[in-house]
């Protein structure tokens, strides 16, 4: 093959690779945004679980104190 044909094919291939990389970059950005949304949801769930655990711990403490007072008065 003449050198000009090789150069042309090389430029075409380079353009294809650049386009592929651009598409992959856009896909990665979309995935990163999706992961960010999911992580925010997970954080919210952990905060809810922490709040529920706190409420349960206060409830169980109140129950223990009430039971202790009841036993002490008997």
C-alpha angles and dihedrals in degrees: 000000000000115000092245091058091051091049092049092049089047092052091048091050091047090052090050091050091048091051091049091050091048091052092047090049091053091048091051091050090051091048091048090053091048091049089050091054092048092048091051089053091049091050090051091051091051091050089051091048091050091050091049091048090051091050090049092049091051090047093050091047090051089049092051093047091048092048091048091050091047091051092045092053093050 
